[in-house]
């Protein structure tokens, strides 16, 4: 089981930006799917963005396309989510997740929560109007 640790959440006003980070204590191995998902109270956990280690292709939820950018730094075992022009609807707990299967960007939108085997503890994002 990979240990994933998120950071970077916080409270911002609409239109603001945040950068989330997720660090793994071990390298992923080169073939993982790495992703960010979020969950708001009363809602299912949903995929926000994913990146395939094999070729750095990405997939985004329609609601964040053009505002969020997922990236990684393999030298630091780190995954990032740059979130710009935040909206109140972006509020929720954001989770870093990983799966060894890879091939998670064959669709334009990221896989659902059931796809992933490894999870972080989450970091809270709150966006006020």
Secondary structure, 3 states (H helix, E strand, C coil): CCCEEEECCEEEECCCCEEEEEEECCCCCCCCEEEEEEECCCCCCEEEEEEECCCCCEEECCCCCCCEEEEEEHHHCEEEEEECCCCHHHCEEEEEEEECCCCCCCCCCCCCHHHCCEEECCEEEEEEC
